[in-house]
Amino acid sequence: MKIYEYTAWDSQGCCREGARQANSQEEILSILRDESLTPVTVRERLSESANQVAAQKSKHIKSQDLASFCWQLGIMISGGLPITTAMETIAAEVTNPYFRHVLKDMSERVQQGQSISEIAQDYPKVFNKMSCAMLQAGETGGTFTTCLQRMAVYYENRDKLLRKVRGALAYPIFVVIFIIGIVIAMMTLIIPRFMTMFEQFHGKLPAFTRYFMAGYTFLMHNAVYILLGQAILIAAVVIFAKTRKGHLWMSRIAIQAPLFGPIKKMAFVAQFCGTLSTLLSSGVSVMDAFQILSGLSNNELLRDGVIRTRDRIIEGMSISKSMESAGFFPGVAVKMAQIGEQSGSLVPVLEKTAEYYEKKVDALVSFMTGMMEPILIVVVGSIVMVVVMAMYLPVFSIQV
């Protein structure tokens, strides 16, 4: 028999919850009605293993979900709701099964006397080092709800920035896939029919058509070897990228690539300034903040820039001088950090700097999209024009 959890109203209008064993959902509904209860919800209770399987399906937590969690938890705690009750209430509304499992586990462990920051460290895929540091700073400094609000703003800004970068890549990727689809359709559906028709011509084909057909025949006869060679090349690049030298080489290409490189660098600077501002305003020490920032990106060059800055700070230099000596950060970011240090308002200045570079990312994305549209249209038109010319030149020559 299966176990069903139910919520129902009794004859006096009181809400009753519980669990019953039954062979089917229809049977449990009949049992509840026989007891003069009006069923509201009835659902089968999953076994522990089934719950674990469901929780393991998606360990990726969206930034929007984390931001919503921080906002709700902060508001509920400020309103006087116990933290365990607040977390259970939020967990009931969460759609991601793994995140729901995490929140329920955190609520149970908080009841046992553990702090949220300690529990968060056991879920690194949900709460990164920055989140754990801010939670710990909020608990020790008595500013827990304030830290939750700052975390929510951080997650919202990070999500917005990631959407901008992904939006910049989505259009050209879509068009490239569209071009590949057009080429495949032409090579498999259109060109073979014209080739069959050309074989019936007794006259000599134009030179352009002959060269085109020769290239087409070569590609079709060697398609397997070409695809195999590309697969081997991609596998070799992936293996090489996992080495120290290869990872550094790929990181350099990602930063120096036309259009995409500046977008990635500006997006990182915006995230760096915003994260540093959030950490410092939450009471995290400068050294701990830079330790967290060193893991902000997987790009080796970006990480080295942060590590060099941290090393200069350890030697006694100011943040702005350390950023300048690292030789990585743009001049505007360095100057703004210097102004913030001199005026004693580093946190708000860093926030403004992050906003400035987010706007620069917007401008670069708009510029790139504006350039890519005509370029890709010309590429598509050129491919179609070459095929049409090669296929119809013999027809025109016959008419003449």
C-alpha positions as a Markdown table, in Angstrom:
| # | Residue | x | y | z |
|---|---|---|---|---|
| 1 | Met | 0.0 | 0.0 | 0.0 |
| 2 | Lys | 1.0 | 3.6 | -0.6 |
| 3 | Ile | 1.1 | 6.5 | 1.8 |
| 4 | Tyr | -0.8 | 9.6 | 0.9 |
| 5 | Glu | -0.5 | 13.0 | 2.6 |
| 6 | Tyr | -3.7 | 15.0 | 2.6 |
| 7 | Thr | -5.1 | 18.4 | 3.6 |
| 8 | Ala | -8.8 | 18.6 | 4.2 |
| 9 | Trp | -11.6 | 20.6 | 5.9 |
| 10 | Asp | -13.8 | 19.1 | 8.6 |
| 11 | Ser | -17.5 | 19.8 | 9.2 |
| 12 | Gln | -16.6 | 22.7 | 11.6 |
| 13 | Gly | -14.4 | 24.4 | 9.1 |
| 14 | Cys | -11.0 | 23.5 | 10.6 |
| 15 | Cys | -8.1 | 22.5 | 8.5 |
| 16 | Arg | -6.8 | 19.0 | 9.1 |
| 17 | Glu | -3.6 | 17.5 | 7.8 |
| 18 | Gly | -2.2 | 14.0 | 8.0 |
| 19 | Ala | -1.2 | 10.8 | 6.2 |
| 20 | Arg | -3.1 | 7.6 | 5.4 |
| 21 | Gln | -2.3 | 4.3 | 3.7 |
| 22 | Ala | -4.3 | 3.4 | 0.7 |
| 23 | Asn | -4.1 | 1.5 | -2.6 |
| 24 | Ser | -4.9 | 4.4 | -4.8 |
| 25 | Gln | -5.8 | 8.1 | -4.7 |
| 26 | Glu | -9.5 | 7.3 | -5.3 |
| 27 | Glu | -9.5 | 5.1 | -2.2 |
| 28 | Ile | -8.0 | 7.8 | 0.1 |
| 29 | Leu | -10.6 | 10.3 | -1.2 |
| 30 | Ser | -13.4 | 7.9 | -0.4 |
| 31 | Ile | -12.0 | 7.4 | 3.1 |
| 32 | Leu | -11.8 | 11.1 | 3.7 |
| 33 | Arg | -15.4 | 11.7 | 2.5 |
| 34 | Asp | -16.7 | 8.8 | 4.7 |
| 35 | Glu | -15.2 | 10.7 | 7.7 |
| 36 | Ser | -17.1 | 13.9 | 6.7 |
| 37 | Leu | -13.9 | 15.6 | 5.5 |
| 38 | Thr | -13.6 | 17.7 | 2.4 |
| 39 | Pro | -10.3 | 17.0 | 0.6 |
| 40 | Val | -8.3 | 19.9 | -0.5 |
| 41 | Thr | -5.0 | 18.3 | -1.6 |
| 42 | Val | -4.0 | 14.6 | -1.7 |
| 43 | Arg | -0.5 | 13.5 | -2.9 |
| 44 | Glu | 1.5 | 10.4 | -2.7 |
| 45 | Arg | 4.5 | 10.5 | -0.2 |
| 46 | Leu | 7.7 | 9.6 | -2.0 |
| 47 | Ser | 10.1 | 7.3 | -0.4 |
| 48 | Glu | 13.4 | 8.6 | 0.9 |
| 49 | Ser | 15.2 | 7.2 | -2.2 |
| 50 | Ala | 12.7 | 8.8 | -4.5 |
| 51 | Asn | 13.2 | 12.1 | -2.8 |
| 52 | Gln | 16.9 | 11.8 | -3.2 |
| 53 | Val | 16.5 | 11.0 | -6.9 |
| 54 | Ala | 14.3 | 14.0 | -7.4 |
| 55 | Ala | 16.6 | 16.2 | -5.5 |
| 56 | Gln | 19.6 | 15.1 | -7.5 |
| 57 | Lys | 17.9 | 15.9 | -10.9 |
| 58 | Ser | 18.8 | 19.5 | -10.7 |
| 59 | Lys | 21.6 | 20.8 | -8.5 |
| 60 | His | 21.8 | 24.1 | -10.4 |
| 61 | Ile | 20.1 | 26.9 | -8.6 |
| 62 | Lys | 19.2 | 30.0 | -10.6 |
| 63 | Ser | 20.3 | 33.4 | -9.4 |
| 64 | Gln | 16.7 | 34.5 | -9.4 |
| 65 | Asp | 15.8 | 31.7 | -7.0 |
| 66 | Leu | 18.6 | 32.7 | -4.6 |
| 67 | Ala | 17.7 | 36.4 | -4.8 |
| 68 | Ser | 14.0 | 35.5 | -4.1 |
| 69 | Phe | 15.1 | 33.4 | -1.1 |
| 70 | Cys | 17.2 | 36.1 | 0.4 |
| 71 | Trp | 14.5 | 38.7 | 0.0 |
| 72 | Gln | 11.8 | 36.5 | 1.5 |
| 73 | Leu | 13.9 | 35.3 | 4.4 |
| 74 | Gly | 15.0 | 38.8 | 5.2 |
| 75 | Ile | 11.5 | 40.2 | 5.2 |
| 76 | Met | 10.1 | 37.3 | 7.3 |
| 77 | Ile | 12.8 | 37.6 | 9.9 |
| 78 | Ser | 12.3 | 41.4 | 10.1 |
| 79 | Gly | 8.6 | 40.8 | 10.6 |
| 80 | Gly | 9.3 | 38.7 | 13.7 |
| 81 | Leu | 8.9 | 35.2 | 12.1 |
| 82 | Pro | 11.2 | 32.5 | 13.5 |
| 83 | Ile | 13.9 | 31.6 | 11.1 |
| 84 | Thr | 13.0 | 27.9 | 11.0 |
| 85 | Thr | 9.4 | 28.7 | 10.2 |
| 86 | Ala | 10.5 | 31.2 | 7.6 |
| 87 | Met | 12.7 | 28.7 | 5.8 |
| 88 | Glu | 10.0 | 26.0 | 5.9 |
| 89 | Thr | 7.5 | 28.5 | 4.4 |
| 90 | Ile | 9.9 | 29.4 | 1.6 |
| 91 | Ala | 10.8 | 25.7 | 1.0 |
| 92 | Ala | 7.1 | 24.9 | 0.5 |
| 93 | Glu | 7.0 | 27.5 | -2.4 |
| 94 | Val | 10.2 | 26.5 | -4.1 |
| 95 | Thr | 9.9 | 24.6 | -7.4 |
| 96 | Asn | 13.5 | 23.3 | -7.6 |
| 97 | Pro | 13.5 | 19.9 | -5.8 |
| 98 | Tyr | 17.2 | 20.1 | -4.8 |
| 99 | Phe | 16.8 | 23.7 | -3.4 |
| 100 | Arg | 13.7 | 22.6 | -1.5 |
| 101 | His | 15.7 | 19.7 | 0.0 |
| 102 | Val | 18.5 | 22.1 | 1.0 |
| 103 | Leu | 16.2 | 24.5 | 2.7 |
| 104 | Lys | 14.4 | 21.8 | 4.6 |
| 105 | Asp | 17.7 | 20.4 | 5.8 |
| 106 | Met | 18.9 | 23.8 | 6.8 |
| 107 | Ser | 15.7 | 24.4 | 8.8 |
| 108 | Glu | 16.2 | 21.1 | 10.7 |
| 109 | Arg | 19.8 | 21.7 | 11.4 |
| 110 | Val | 19.1 | 25.3 | 12.7 |
| 111 | Gln | 16.6 | 23.8 | 15.1 |
| 112 | Gln | 19.5 | 21.6 | 16.4 |
| 113 | Gly | 21.5 | 24.7 | 17.1 |
| 114 | Gln | 23.8 | 25.1 | 14.1 |
| 115 | Ser | 24.3 | 28.5 | 12.4 |
| 116 | Ile | 23.1 | 29.2 | 8.9 |
| 117 | Ser | 26.6 | 30.1 | 7.8 |
| 118 | Glu | 28.0 | 26.7 | 9.0 |
| 119 | Ile | 25.2 | 24.8 | 7.2 |
| 120 | Ala | 25.6 | 26.9 | 4.0 |
| 121 | Gln | 29.3 | 25.8 | 3.7 |
| 122 | Asp | 28.0 | 22.2 | 3.3 |
| 123 | Tyr | 26.2 | 23.2 | 0.1 |
| 124 | Pro | 28.9 | 24.9 | -2.1 |
| 125 | Lys | 26.9 | 24.5 | -5.3 |
| 126 | Val | 24.1 | 26.6 | -3.8 |
| 127 | Phe | 26.0 | 29.1 | -1.5 |
| 128 | Asn | 29.4 | 30.1 | -2.9 |
| 129 | Lys | 32.2 | 31.4 | -0.7 |
| 130 | Met | 30.9 | 35.0 | -0.9 |
| 131 | Ser | 27.5 | 34.0 | 0.3 |
| 132 | Cys | 29.0 | 32.0 | 3.2 |
| 133 | Ala | 31.3 | 34.9 | 4.2 |
| 134 | Met | 28.4 | 37.4 | 4.1 |
| 135 | Leu | 26.1 | 35.1 | 6.2 |
| 136 | Gln | 28.9 | 34.7 | 8.8 |
| 137 | Ala | 29.6 | 38.4 | 8.9 |
| 138 | Gly | 25.9 | 39.1 | 9.3 |
| 139 | Glu | 25.5 | 36.6 | 12.2 |
| 140 | Thr | 28.6 | 37.8 | 14.1 |
| 141 | Gly | 27.9 | 41.5 | 13.4 |
| 142 | Gly | 24.2 | 41.5 | 14.2 |
| 143 | Thr | 23.3 | 42.6 | 10.6 |
| 144 | Phe | 21.9 | 39.4 | 9.3 |
| 145 | Thr | 18.8 | 40.8 | 7.6 |
| 146 | Thr | 20.9 | 43.6 | 6.1 |
| 147 | Cys | 23.3 | 41.1 | 4.6 |
| 148 | Leu | 20.4 | 39.1 | 3.2 |
| 149 | Gln | 19.2 | 42.2 | 1.4 |
| 150 | Arg | 22.6 | 42.9 | 0.0 |
| 151 | Met | 22.9 | 39.2 | -1.1 |
| 152 | Ala | 19.6 | 39.5 | -2.9 |
| 153 | Val | 20.7 | 42.6 | -4.7 |
| 154 | Tyr | 24.0 | 40.9 | -5.6 |
| 155 | Tyr | 22.2 | 37.9 | -7.1 |
| 156 | Glu | 19.8 | 40.1 | -9.0 |
| 157 | Asn | 22.6 | 42.1 | -10.5 |
| 158 | Arg | 24.6 | 39.0 | -11.3 |
| 159 | Asp | 21.7 | 37.4 | -13.1 |
| 160 | Lys | 21.1 | 40.6 | -15.0 |
| 161 | Leu | 24.7 | 40.8 | -16.1 |
| 162 | Leu | 24.8 | 37.1 | -17.1 |
| 163 | Arg | 21.7 | 37.6 | -19.2 |
| 164 | Lys | 23.3 | 40.5 | -21.0 |
| 165 | Val | 26.4 | 38.5 | -21.9 |
| 166 | Arg | 24.4 | 35.4 | -22.9 |
| 167 | Gly | 22.2 | 37.7 | -25.0 |
| 168 | Ala | 25.3 | 38.9 | -26.8 |
| 169 | Leu | 26.2 | 35.4 | -27.7 |
| 170 | Ala | 22.7 | 34.0 | -28.5 |
| 171 | Tyr | 22.1 | 36.0 | -31.7 |
| 172 | Pro | 25.4 | 35.1 | -33.6 |
| 173 | Ile | 25.1 | 31.4 | -32.4 |
| 174 | Phe | 21.6 | 31.2 | -33.7 |
| 175 | Val | 22.5 | 32.7 | -37.1 |
| 176 | Val | 25.5 | 30.4 | -37.5 |
| 177 | Ile | 23.3 | 27.4 | -36.8 |
| 178 | Phe | 20.8 | 28.7 | -39.3 |
| 179 | Ile | 23.5 | 29.1 | -41.9 |
| 180 | Ile | 24.7 | 25.6 | -41.3 |
| 181 | Gly | 21.2 | 24.3 | -41.7 |
| 182 | Ile | 20.8 | 26.2 | -45.0 |
| 183 | Val | 24.1 | 24.7 | -46.3 |
| 184 | Ile | 23.1 | 21.2 | -45.3 |
| 185 | Ala | 19.7 | 21.6 | -46.9 |
| 186 | Met | 21.2 | 22.8 | -50.1 |
| 187 | Met | 23.9 | 20.1 | -50.2 |
| 188 | Thr | 21.4 | 17.2 | -49.5 |
| 189 | Leu | 18.2 | 18.4 | -51.3 |
| 190 | Ile | 18.9 | 21.0 | -54.0 |
| 191 | Ile | 22.4 | 20.5 | -55.4 |
| 192 | Pro | 21.9 | 16.7 | -56.1 |
| 193 | Arg | 18.9 | 17.4 | -58.3 |
| 194 | Phe | 20.8 | 19.9 | -60.3 |
| 195 | Met | 23.7 | 17.5 | -60.7 |
| 196 | Thr | 21.3 | 14.8 | -62.0 |
| 197 | Met | 20.1 | 17.4 | -64.5 |
| 198 | Phe | 23.6 | 18.5 | -65.5 |
| 199 | Glu | 24.6 | 14.9 | -66.3 |
| 200 | Gln | 22.1 | 15.0 | -69.1 |
| 201 | Phe | 23.7 | 18.0 | -70.7 |
| 202 | His | 25.9 | 17.2 | -73.7 |
| 203 | Gly | 27.4 | 20.7 | -73.7 |
| 204 | Lys | 30.3 | 21.9 | -71.6 |
| 205 | Leu | 29.4 | 23.4 | -68.2 |
| 206 | Pro | 30.6 | 26.9 | -67.3 |
| 207 | Ala | 34.0 | 26.9 | -65.4 |
| 208 | Phe | 32.4 | 28.4 | -62.3 |
| 209 | Thr | 29.8 | 25.5 | -62.2 |
| 210 | Arg | 32.5 | 22.9 | -62.8 |
| 211 | Tyr | 34.7 | 24.1 | -60.0 |
| 212 | Phe | 31.7 | 24.3 | -57.7 |
| 213 | Met | 30.6 | 20.8 | -58.6 |
| 214 | Ala | 34.2 | 19.5 | -58.1 |
| 215 | Gly | 34.3 | 21.1 | -54.6 |
| 216 | Tyr | 30.9 | 19.7 | -53.8 |
| 217 | Thr | 31.9 | 16.2 | -54.9 |
| 218 | Phe | 35.0 | 16.3 | -52.8 |
| 219 | Leu | 33.1 | 17.3 | -49.7 |
| 220 | Met | 30.5 | 14.7 | -50.1 |
| 221 | His | 33.0 | 11.9 | -50.8 |
| 222 | Asn | 35.1 | 12.9 | -47.9 |
| 223 | Ala | 32.4 | 14.0 | -45.4 |
| 224 | Val | 33.1 | 11.2 | -43.0 |
| 225 | Tyr | 36.8 | 11.9 | -42.9 |
| 226 | Ile | 36.2 | 15.7 | -42.5 |
| 227 | Leu | 33.8 | 15.2 | -39.6 |
| 228 | Leu | 36.2 | 12.7 | -38.0 |
| 229 | Gly | 39.1 | 15.1 | -38.3 |
| 230 | Gln | 37.0 | 17.9 | -36.8 |
| 231 | Ala | 36.0 | 15.6 | -33.9 |
| 232 | Ile | 39.7 | 14.7 | -33.3 |
| 233 | Leu | 40.7 | 18.4 | -33.4 |
| 234 | Ile | 38.0 | 19.4 | -30.9 |
| 235 | Ala | 39.0 | 16.5 | -28.6 |
| 236 | Ala | 42.6 | 17.6 | -28.8 |
| 237 | Val | 41.7 | 21.2 | -28.0 |
| 238 | Val | 39.6 | 20.1 | -25.0 |
| 239 | Ile | 42.4 | 17.9 | -23.7 |
| 240 | Phe | 45.0 | 20.6 | -24.2 |
| 241 | Ala | 42.7 | 23.2 | -22.5 |
| 242 | Lys | 42.7 | 21.0 | -19.3 |
| 243 | Thr | 46.5 | 21.4 | -19.0 |
| 244 | Arg | 48.0 | 24.5 | -17.3 |
| 245 | Lys | 49.5 | 25.8 | -20.5 |
| 246 | Gly | 46.4 | 25.1 | -22.5 |
| 247 | His | 44.1 | 26.7 | -19.9 |
| 248 | Leu | 46.3 | 29.9 | -19.9 |
| 249 | Trp | 46.3 | 29.9 | -23.7 |
| 250 | Met | 42.4 | 29.6 | -23.9 |
| 251 | Ser | 42.1 | 32.3 | -21.2 |
| 252 | Arg | 44.2 | 34.6 | -23.3 |
| 253 | Ile | 42.1 | 34.0 | -26.4 |
| 254 | Ala | 38.9 | 34.6 | -24.5 |
| 255 | Ile | 40.2 | 38.0 | -23.3 |
| 256 | Gln | 41.8 | 39.1 | -26.5 |
| 257 | Ala | 39.1 | 37.9 | -28.9 |
| 258 | Pro | 37.6 | 40.8 | -31.0 |
| 259 | Leu | 34.3 | 42.1 | -29.5 |
| 260 | Phe | 33.7 | 39.1 | -27.2 |
| 261 | Gly | 37.0 | 39.7 | -25.3 |
| 262 | Pro | 36.1 | 43.3 | -24.2 |
| 263 | Ile | 32.6 | 42.2 | -23.2 |
| 264 | Lys | 34.0 | 39.4 | -21.0 |
| 265 | Lys | 36.6 | 41.8 | -19.4 |
| 266 | Met | 34.1 | 44.6 | -18.8 |
| 267 | Ala | 31.6 | 42.1 | -17.3 |
| 268 | Phe | 34.2 | 40.7 | -15.0 |
| 269 | Val | 35.2 | 44.2 | -13.8 |
| 270 | Ala | 31.6 | 45.1 | -13.2 |
| 271 | Gln | 31.1 | 41.9 | -11.2 |
| 272 | Phe | 34.4 | 42.4 | -9.3 |
| 273 | Cys | 33.5 | 46.0 | -8.2 |
| 274 | Gly | 29.9 | 44.9 | -7.3 |
| 275 | Thr | 31.0 | 41.9 | -5.3 |
| 276 | Leu | 33.8 | 43.8 | -3.5 |
| 277 | Ser | 31.3 | 46.5 | -2.5 |
| 278 | Thr | 28.8 | 43.9 | -1.3 |
| 279 | Leu | 31.5 | 42.0 | 0.8 |
| 280 | Leu | 33.0 | 45.2 | 2.4 |
| 281 | Ser | 29.6 | 46.6 | 3.2 |
| 282 | Ser | 28.7 | 43.3 | 4.9 |
| 283 | Gly | 31.7 | 43.5 | 7.2 |
| 284 | Val | 33.9 | 41.0 | 5.4 |
| 285 | Ser | 37.6 | 41.9 | 5.8 |
| 286 | Val | 39.6 | 43.1 | 2.8 |
| 287 | Met | 41.8 | 40.0 | 2.7 |
| 288 | Asp | 38.9 | 37.6 | 3.0 |
| 289 | Ala | 37.1 | 39.6 | 0.3 |
| 290 | Phe | 40.0 | 39.3 | -2.2 |
| 291 | Gln | 40.4 | 35.6 | -1.4 |
| 292 | Ile | 36.7 | 35.2 | -2.4 |
| 293 | Leu | 37.2 | 37.4 | -5.5 |
| 294 | Ser | 40.1 | 35.2 | -6.7 |
| 295 | Gly | 37.6 | 32.4 | -7.3 |
| 296 | Leu | 35.1 | 34.7 | -9.1 |
| 297 | Ser | 36.2 | 33.6 | -12.6 |
| 298 | Asn | 37.6 | 30.4 | -14.2 |
| 299 | Asn | 39.6 | 32.5 | -16.6 |
| 300 | Glu | 43.3 | 32.2 | -15.6 |
| 301 | Leu | 44.2 | 35.8 | -16.6 |
| 302 | Leu | 41.3 | 37.3 | -14.7 |
| 303 | Arg | 42.1 | 35.2 | -11.6 |
| 304 | Asp | 45.8 | 36.1 | -11.8 |
| 305 | Gly | 44.9 | 39.8 | -11.9 |
| 306 | Val | 42.9 | 39.5 | -8.7 |
| 307 | Ile | 45.7 | 37.4 | -7.0 |
| 308 | Arg | 48.3 | 40.0 | -7.9 |
| 309 | Thr | 46.1 | 42.7 | -6.4 |
| 310 | Arg | 45.7 | 40.8 | -3.2 |
| 311 | Asp | 49.5 | 40.2 | -3.0 |
| 312 | Arg | 50.1 | 43.9 | -3.3 |
| 313 | Ile | 47.6 | 44.6 | -0.5 |
| 314 | Ile | 49.4 | 42.1 | 1.7 |
| 315 | Glu | 52.6 | 44.0 | 1.1 |
| 316 | Gly | 51.0 | 47.1 | 2.5 |
| 317 | Met | 49.7 | 49.0 | -0.6 |
| 318 | Ser | 46.3 | 50.5 | -0.9 |
| 319 | Ile | 43.5 | 48.8 | -2.9 |
| 320 | Ser | 43.7 | 51.3 | -5.7 |
| 321 | Lys | 47.5 | 51.2 | -6.0 |
| 322 | Ser | 47.4 | 47.4 | -5.8 |
| 323 | Met | 44.8 | 47.3 | -8.7 |
| 324 | Glu | 47.0 | 49.7 | -10.7 |
| 325 | Ser | 50.2 | 47.6 | -10.1 |
| 326 | Ala | 48.5 | 44.4 | -11.1 |
| 327 | Gly | 48.3 | 45.9 | -14.7 |
| 328 | Phe | 45.0 | 44.4 | -15.4 |
| 329 | Phe | 42.2 | 46.7 | -14.2 |
| 330 | Pro | 41.1 | 49.6 | -16.5 |
| 331 | Gly | 42.2 | 53.1 | -15.5 |
| 332 | Val | 38.6 | 54.2 | -14.7 |
| 333 | Ala | 38.2 | 51.4 | -12.1 |
| 334 | Val | 41.6 | 52.2 | -10.5 |
| 335 | Lys | 40.8 | 56.0 | -10.4 |
| 336 | Met | 37.4 | 55.4 | -8.9 |
| 337 | Ala | 38.8 | 53.1 | -6.2 |
| 338 | Gln | 41.4 | 55.8 | -5.4 |
| 339 | Ile | 38.7 | 58.4 | -5.1 |
| 340 | Gly | 36.7 | 56.1 | -2.8 |
| 341 | Glu | 39.6 | 55.5 | -0.5 |
| 342 | Gln | 40.6 | 59.2 | -0.3 |
| 343 | Ser | 37.0 | 60.2 | 0.5 |
| 344 | Gly | 36.3 | 57.4 | 2.8 |
| 345 | Ser | 33.4 | 56.2 | 0.7 |
| 346 | Leu | 34.9 | 53.2 | -1.1 |
| 347 | Val | 31.7 | 51.0 | -0.9 |
| 348 | Pro | 29.3 | 53.5 | -2.7 |
| 349 | Val | 32.0 | 54.4 | -5.2 |
| 350 | Leu | 32.5 | 50.7 | -6.0 |
| 351 | Glu | 28.8 | 50.3 | -6.5 |
| 352 | Lys | 28.8 | 53.3 | -9.0 |
| 353 | Thr | 31.8 | 51.8 | -10.7 |
| 354 | Ala | 30.0 | 48.5 | -11.1 |
| 355 | Glu | 27.0 | 50.3 | -12.6 |
| 356 | Tyr | 29.3 | 52.2 | -15.0 |
| 357 | Tyr | 30.8 | 49.0 | -16.4 |
| 358 | Glu | 27.4 | 47.3 | -16.6 |
| 359 | Lys | 26.4 | 50.2 | -18.9 |
| 360 | Lys | 29.6 | 49.7 | -20.9 |
| 361 | Val | 28.7 | 46.0 | -21.3 |
| 362 | Asp | 25.3 | 47.2 | -22.5 |
| 363 | Ala | 26.9 | 49.5 | -25.1 |
| 364 | Leu | 29.3 | 46.8 | -26.3 |
| 365 | Val | 26.5 | 44.3 | -26.6 |
| 366 | Ser | 24.4 | 46.7 | -28.6 |
| 367 | Phe | 27.4 | 47.6 | -30.8 |
| 368 | Met | 28.3 | 43.9 | -31.4 |
| 369 | Thr | 24.7 | 43.0 | -32.2 |
| 370 | Gly | 24.5 | 46.0 | -34.6 |
| 371 | Met | 27.7 | 44.8 | -36.4 |
| 372 | Met | 26.9 | 41.1 | -36.5 |
| 373 | Glu | 23.4 | 41.6 | -38.1 |
| 374 | Pro | 24.7 | 43.0 | -41.5 |
| 375 | Ile | 27.8 | 40.8 | -41.5 |
| 376 | Leu | 25.7 | 37.6 | -41.0 |
| 377 | Ile | 23.1 | 38.7 | -43.5 |
| 378 | Val | 25.9 | 39.2 | -46.1 |
| 379 | Val | 27.3 | 35.8 | -45.3 |
| 380 | Val | 23.9 | 34.1 | -45.8 |
| 381 | Gly | 23.3 | 36.1 | -49.0 |
| 382 | Ser | 26.8 | 35.2 | -50.3 |
| 383 | Ile | 26.3 | 31.5 | -49.7 |
| 384 | Val | 22.9 | 31.5 | -51.5 |
| 385 | Met | 24.3 | 33.6 | -54.3 |
| 386 | Val | 27.2 | 31.3 | -55.0 |
| 387 | Val | 24.9 | 28.2 | -55.1 |
| 388 | Val | 22.3 | 30.0 | -57.3 |
| 389 | Met | 25.0 | 31.2 | -59.7 |
| 390 | Ala | 26.6 | 27.7 | -59.9 |
| 391 | Met | 23.3 | 26.0 | -60.5 |
| 392 | Tyr | 21.8 | 28.5 | -63.0 |
| 393 | Leu | 24.7 | 29.5 | -65.1 |
| 394 | Pro | 24.4 | 26.3 | -67.3 |
| 395 | Val | 20.7 | 27.1 | -67.8 |
| 396 | Phe | 21.5 | 30.7 | -68.9 |
| 397 | Ser | 24.2 | 29.4 | -71.3 |
| 398 | Ile | 21.7 | 27.0 | -72.9 |
| 399 | Gln | 19.1 | 29.7 | -73.4 |
| 400 | Val | 21.8 | 31.8 | -75.1 |
